[in-house]
Amino acid sequence: MTPMTHGRAVALMVLATLMWSIAGVVTRWLEGTAGFEMTFWRSATNALALVLLLSWLRGPARLWGSLRTGGRALWLSGLCWSVMFTAFMIALTLTTVANVLVTMALAPLLTALMARFALGHRLAAPTWAAIALAGVGIAWMYGQELQGGKHLLGTLVALAVPIAAATNWTVIQSLRGRREAPDMLPAVLIGALISAAVTLPLAWPLQASLHDVGWLALLGVFQLAIPCLMSVVVARTLPAPEISLLGLLEVVFGVAWAWLGANEAPTMAVLLGGALVLLALAGNELALRTRSTA
C-alpha cells in the first residue's frame, strides 16, 4: 500500500473528527430513546455498516479470516472501541455535550504518556508544548464546568472514553513496522458487535420510534463506521500523540454543533478553553511542518 503523506493524513483525521462531532447534537433531536437503547441502535447499525464496508474493501473471506487470526492486538483494540462506543452515548444521557467532550479531551495527555512508557516513544518538543497548552485549556473548562460536583456521574462515565482511546492508539502504534501486523480495520467491527451485544439486554424491550432509529442509524454509519475506519488508516502514518491531539477538534466541533443545533450554549469557560485547544493544534502542526521542511 502506498504510504499516505503527512498532510493528507492530517486532513483525513480532521474530516474524521468533524464526522464524529455530530453525535451530541443528533442525540438532542431524539424523541426520547433511553441511554442503553440509544447505544444499542447506534452500535448495531454501525456493525451492519462495517460488515458491508469491510466486505467490500477486504472481501468476505478475508474479513472473517482476519477476525479468526487477528490475535491479541486486534481483540484488545476491539474491546477499546466497544468501551468508547458505549461510554460516550451513556455519558451524553447523564450530562451536557460540552462536559462529555471536554472530558474526552484528556486523551492526548493519556496517549502521550502511554506511548512514552509502553512504547518508549520520544515526543518532539512542539508536541509536548501543544499537549501542555491544550491541557491548560481543558483544565480551565473542566474546572469551571464541574464546580460544586455538577454532572459528576456523567463525567466519570465519559472518562472511560479517553482511557480506552489512549490504550487503543497505543496498541495500534505498537504494530507499526511489523511485517506480520494484523489488519486492524476489523477491530472497529469487533467493538461495534461487543457494544451492541452488551447493551441489548439492558435496552430490552426495544421501544425507540422509527424517527429515533433513523437518526441513530445515521450516527452508526456516518458518525462511527466511516470515520473510525478513516482514523485506523491514518494511524499507519501519524504517531499516536498527534492523532489524539488532532482528535481534540471533536471537542470544538461538537460544542459548536450542540450550540447551533440544540441550543446548548457553551459557557465562557468552554469558549476560552476551546480557543486554547485550537491554538495548541495549530501551533503543533505548524511546528512539525516547519521541521519537516527545514
N, C-alpha and C positions, 0 to 999 in steps of 0.2 A: 504494500500500500504506500502511495506517495505521501511523504510527510507533509503535514499542514504547516503553513507559515505561521509565525507568531501572531502577526496582525490579523490573519484570518481566524485563528483560534480565539483571539480576544473578542473579535466581532461576533463569532458564533456563541460565545459564552454570554455576552451582553444580551443577545437575542433570547437565549435560554432564560436568563433572569427576567426579562420582560414578560415572557410567557408564563413563568412560574408566578409572577406577581399578581395575576388576576384572581387568584383563589379567594383572597379575603373579600373582595368586593362582590364576587359571584355568590358567596355563601350568604351575604346580606340580602340577596334577591330571592332567596328560597322562601317558600310559603310556610315552612315550619318543620322541616325534617330534622329529627334529633341527631345528636352527635355521632353515635355509633352507626346509625343507618346512613347518615351522610358520608361517613368514612367508607362504609361498605360499598355503596354505589360508585363512588369515585374510584376506589381501588379495583372493583370488579370490571368496570368499563376500561380502566387503564390496562388491566390484564388482557382483556379481549383485544384491545387495540395493539398491544405489544405482540400478541400471538400472530396477528395478521402482518404487522410491520416486520417482525423478525423472520417470519416465514418467507416473506417477500425478499428481505435482504440476504438471508442466510440459506434459505431452503428449509423445508420442514425437517428433513432427516438430520441436517447439520445442527439445527436448533435443538432438537430433542437429544441429539448425541452430546452436545455441549453441556446440557443440563445433567447428564449422567456422568460425564467425565471431567467436569469443570474443577472439581477439587474443593479444598477448604476455603480458598480465597473467594471463589465465586459465591459460595453459600454464605460466607461471612458478609460479603458485600450485599447480598440479597437480604440478609437479616437487617442490615443497617438501613437499606431502602425501606423495608417494611416499618421500621420504627419511625422514620421520617414521615412516611405517608400517613401513618396512624396518629402519631402525637400531634402533628400540625393541625389536622382537622378537629381533633378533640379540643385542643387549646383554643381554637377560634370560637368554640361554643362557651368558653369559660371567661374570656377576656377580650379586649379590643384587638383589632387587626394590628394597630401600631405596637401594642405590647408584645404580641406574638413575634412580629417581625424584628423588633428591637432585641428580643431575647435570642432569636436565631442569629443575630449579627455577632454573637460571641464566637461563631465558627472560625473566622480567620486566626484568632489567637490560639484556639484549641488545636487547629490544624497545624499551625506553625510549631507549636510545642510538641505535638505527636510526631511530626516529620523530623524534628530535630532529635528527639530522644529515641524514637523507634527506628528511624532510617539513617540517622546521622547527617541529615541534610544541613548544609550551611546556607543561611539566607543572606541575600545581598542587603547591605545597609539600607538602601531606599525602601526595601520591603519591610524591614523591621520598623523603620520610621513611619511608614504608612500604617502598619498594624497598630503602632502606638497612638498615632493621631486618630485613627478610626476608633480605637479603644476609648479615647477621651470622649469622642462624640457619643459613643454607645453608652458609656458610663453616665454621661450627663442626662441623656434621655431616660436611661434605666432608673436612675435615682429619682428624677422628677416624677416619672410615671407611677412609681411604686411607693410613694410616700404614704405612710400610715398603713402599709400592708395591703393595699388595694390590689385585687386581681392576683393574689399570691398563688392560688392553686393553678390558675391558667398559666402563669409564668413558670411554675415548676414543671408542668406537663410540656410546655414549649421548650424547656431546657433540654429535653431529650433529643430534640431535633439537631442542634449544633454538635452535641456529643456524638450522635450517630453519623452526622455528616463528616466530622473530622476523622472519625475512625474509617469511614468509607473511603475518603480521598487518600488516606494513608495506605490502606490496603491496596487500592488501585495503583498508587505510585510505586509501591514495593515491587510491582511486576514489571516496571519499565526496564527494557533492555534484556529481558529473559527470552531465550529462543523458544521455549515451550510454554509461554504465558497463555493462560486460558482466555477465551473470548469473554469479556466482561459485560457485553451488552445484555445477555440473558439474565444477569443479576437483577436488573430492573424488573423483569418479569417475575422472578422469584419473590422479590419484595412485594409486588402487587398481589400475587397469589396468597402469600402469608397474611398480608394485611386484610384481604377480603375474607379469608378463612377464619381469622381470629375475631373479626368484628361481626360476622354474620350471626352467630348465636346471640350476641349481645344486642343486635338490631332487630331480632325476630320478635313478633311478626312484622314484616315489612309493610309500611303504611305510606310511603312517600307518594306524592302526586306525580302525574306524568310531567307536569311543569318542572318539578324539582329534579326528577330523574333526568330530564333533558339537560338541565344546567349542569348536573353532576357528571353526566356523560361527556359534556363539553370539557369539563375540567379533566376528566380521566384521559381524554385523547390529547387535547391541546395544551393543558397546563401540566400534565405529568408525562405521558408516554413519549411524545415527541421531544420536549426539551430535556428530559432525563437521558434519553439516548444521545442527544447532542452533547450533553455535558460529559458523558463517558468517552465519546470520541475526542473531545477537547482535552481530556485528561492524558491522552497519549502525547500531547505536545507541551502543555503548560504544567509547571510544577504545582503541587497541591496547595501551597500557601497562596499563590497567585489566583488559582481558581476560586478558592474560598474568599479571597479579598474581592474579586470581581462579583462574587455572589452577593455581596452587600448591596449591590444595586437593587436587589429584590426588595430590600427594606424601603428604599427611596421610592421605587416604582409602586410598591404595594400600598404604602401610606397615601401616595397621590391618588391611586385608583379609589381607595376607600373614601377619601375626601371628596373626590369629584362624583363618584357613582353611588355612594351610600351615605353621604353627609356625615361621615365620621371625621370631623375636623381635627387635625393634629394640634397638639399644644405647641407653644413657642419652643419648649424644650426639645420636642421632636424635630421641629424645623431647623433649629440651630445645630442639633446633633447630626441631622441628616446632611447639612451643609459641610460639616467636618468630614463625614464619611466620603462624600463626593470629592472633596479636596484631597483626601488621602489617596483615593483611587486614581485620580488624575495625576497626582504627583508621582505615584509609583510607576504608572505606565510610561510617563514622560521620562523618568529617570532610567528605566530599563531600556527604553528605545534609544535614548542618548548613548548609553553604554554600549549597546549592540552596534551602533554605527560609528563609534569612536575609533 
